[in-house]
C-alpha cells in the first residue's frame, strides 16, 4: 500500500476512500438500520445486519467474537504502523455488532451502554484525520476496550 500525505478535505476523502476499499474487499456494506435506541452512524458504511445465521453474514455471537478477537490481536501484537488499517477493522466490527444488536429484538435499553461506547469509538475514529500518534491511538482504543469489557460483563452468547 502506498501512503500519501494529504491535507485538508483531501484527508477526509482519502480516509473514506480507503475505508470503502477495505469494506469492498472484506464484503462489508449495506444500509444502517435505525431502531428505538440506536441511531445511524455517519461516515463509513455500516456492516450488513443479520439477526440469524445465514450464508451472507455473521450472527451477533460471531460478530462479538470477531470484534473481541481483533482487539485481542491488537493487544498481543501491538498496533501496526500505520494503525489506521487496524482501526478500520475494529470500527467496522463495532458497526456490524450494532446492526445485529438493532435486529436482535432485545428489550429497549439492553444495549444503551454499548451503543454509547460505539458512538464514542465512531466519533474518535472519524476524528483521527490521518493522525497516527499515541494520543490518537488511545482515543480509539480506549472506547474499543471499554466496549470489549462491557461485552465481557454482559455476555450476549
HELIX and SHEET records of a PDB file:
HELIX    1   1 UNK A    9  UNK A   26  1                                  18    
HELIX    2   2 UNK A   60  UNK A   77  1                                  18    
HELIX    3   3 UNK A   84  UNK A  103  1                                  20    
HELIX    4   4 UNK A  112  UNK A  126  1                                  15    
HELIX    5   5 UNK A  134  UNK A  153  1                                  20    
END                                                                             
